[in-house]
Amino acid sequence: MMMAMLMRFNYRWDLTREKIYSLAEPTQKLLGELKSGPLEILAFYPQDDPARKDFELFLKECAIHHPNFKYRFYDPDRVPSLARELKVKEAYTVILRFRGRQEMVVRPDEQNIATALLKLAHPKNIQICFATGHDEAGIAREDRNGLRFFRDTLERNNYTVHEIILSRDQVPAACQVVVLAGPHRELDQGETASLKKAFAEGKGILFMVDPMDPGTGLAFNNFMQEFGVVLGSDVIVDKMSRMVGGDFLVPLVNQYVTGHPITSDFNLPTFFPVARSVHPSTQLHPNLEVVPLAFTSTESWAETDLKTLEKGDASFEVGRDLPGPICVSVAAESRKPVSQDPQAPSLSINSQNIGGRLVVTGDSDFVTNAYLDLSGNELFAMKIIHWLSKDDRSVTLDVRVPEFKPLILKKPQLLAVVLVAVLGFPAFFFILGGTYLFLRHRRS
């Protein structure tokens, strides 16, 4: 009976000054907000990994603050079918489930677990709109060139996904992010005006623009230039891809800018099949912050002779081709309002709606069904969507580390300690023992 009570009413005391073995107050508060239903944790850790034990201690601490908290560990190598079903691609992945919603965390710590709890406790309806009408890849297509897997990934992460016809619907007010995935037909003036208006209203736009025939895609080039982005009239060739078993037209991207939220903690290789270069404009755009995000290897170059490339011949020509590393993705964000003068450039931002965001990649195939599961492609795409959607639900916890405070005693204090240790303790036990012997002698 006593053992059952101890197991049922488990509790731990943290006697450290900094409470380094206790949950942070925000984490405890979020667990309290989720008490209305069961909270389930699925953790994918190798069977004998020491990190598994450390994380289990954290989960046991969480269980103290939630009445219906359940967790299970799985070794992804021993249950590969379950890992595939749940789209778990690497070890140290944790899935949190609450009332039909779920959040996935890779390499968890208390901060990103708390952020996932915040998203479960305060769900948002973030709508992602895929533009159609320009021969873009469809989100319902299940062939290798479709976006069905990408749509499923977005929906698993609690985004609402649907298609819009840009020429008819423009950009609905409910859309937080507009995606143009591989358009092959020009945008007309009404469509570009709608996209500029969406940016001015603080929405996010994701342009994935594949290489086009020379002389085409002028509308895209003109649109990007107003946002400080230049599309290259080229195709990236990367001999490094052959070394990892790929094609030389599928460049390996393994260099990322660390000073941007999308790529600050991202270090997985990504692959962009048949991509063009994308880089920031050399012209000054004082109202925009334009940042390159991802680069190919030093063994790559941007081939400008597309006719020769179609024949299967590719060789770097000094002075004509751009040597690697080649930028394949750029992010732009509005920073402050610009003049509302009618003669000013068409890109205008209202002071009440500052903060439009744009990401341009030189390829759309990396999110198609054929390539989304390849290395870090899916995670990179999700980081882009997260940044564009301005999902500000995040938790920042104070770093708690043991503080080193040496004990420095003054001479009187040191003398007192010596007297207590040398004389006090022996005298105490001598008196205690003598008293015991005296009482025992009297009783006998």
C-alpha positions, 0 to 999 in steps of 0.5 A: 500500500505504501509503495503504491502511494509513493508511486502515485504521489511522486514528488521531488525537492530541488534544494539548489539555490538556482533551482536548476533541477526544477521546471522554469515557471513559464513551463509550469504555467503552460502545463497548468493551462493544458490540464483540461485534457490528456497531454501525450509525449512520443519521444524517439530516442536510441535505446541505450542513449544517456540523453534518453535518461536525462530527458525522461527525468525532465518528463517526470518533472512535467508529470508532477505538474499535469494530472493526465501526462503520458509519455512513451519512448521509441527507438526509431531503428526498432520501430521504423514503420511508426517513425515513417508514419509520424514523419520522424526523420531523425533521432531525438525527435519528440511529438507532443499531442493535445486535443487533436493537435500536435507539435514536433520538436527536434533535439528538445530542450526545455525552451523549445518544449515550452514553445511547443506547449505554448502553441498547443495551449494557444492555437492560431489559425494561420492560413497558407495560400498557394497561388494558381493560374501560372502552371504552378505545382498543385498541392493535391497532386501525388505524383513526383512533381506535386506538393501533396507531401508539403501540404500534409507537412504544413497541416500536421504543423497546424497550418490551414492550406488552400489554393487561390486563383491570384487573378480572380481572388487576389490575396484574401485578407485571411491569408498570412502567407502567399506561396507561388511554387514554380510559376511558368507563366508571367504575372500580369499587372493586377497580380503583381499589384495584389502581391505588392499590396499584400506585402505592404499589409505585412503579409509573407510571400514565398516565391520559388522561381525555377530557371526559365528560357532566356528572354522570359520571366521579365515580370518576375525579374521586375517584381523582385528588383523592387524588393532588392532581389535579383534573379539570375538568368542561369542554372547552377552546376555543382560537381560536388553533388556527384561526390555524394551520389547526386546529379551535377544539376542538383546542387548541394547547399551546405552553407547558411547565414547565421544572422537570420532567424530562418537559418540561425540554427540550421545546419542540414544539407539541402538539395535544389534540383535545377536551380537558378542563382538568387542574390541581393541587389547591389542597389540600395533599398533603405526601407528593406533588409535583404539577406542571403540565406543559403549557398552552394559549395565552392565547387559550383558555378552559375552556368549562363550558356543554357543551350550548351548545358541542354546538350549535356556540356558544362564547363566553367568559363572565367568572366562569363559564369559566376563562380561558387558559392552561389546564393540560392535563397534570399529573404527581404523584410520591410523595416520602416515606412516610405514616402507616400508621394505618388511619384515614389516607387510602386513599393510603398509601405503604410506606417500602420502595416510595417513588416512585410516579408518575402523569401525567394528561392531559385528552385521549387522542386526541393519541396515537391513530393520527389525531393521534400524528404531529402536531407534537410529540405522539409525542415528548411521549407518549414523554417521559411514558412514559420518566419513568413507567417510571423508566428510569434508564439515562443518562450524564452527561458532564463538560463539557470546554471549553478553559481560559484560562490566561494566561502570566504571567512574572516579571522574571527569566523575562522576561529569560531569554526575551528573551536566548534569543530575541534572542541564543540563537537567532541564536547557535545558527544562526550557530555551526551555519552556521559549522560547516557552512562550515568542514567544507565548506571542509576537504573541498574 
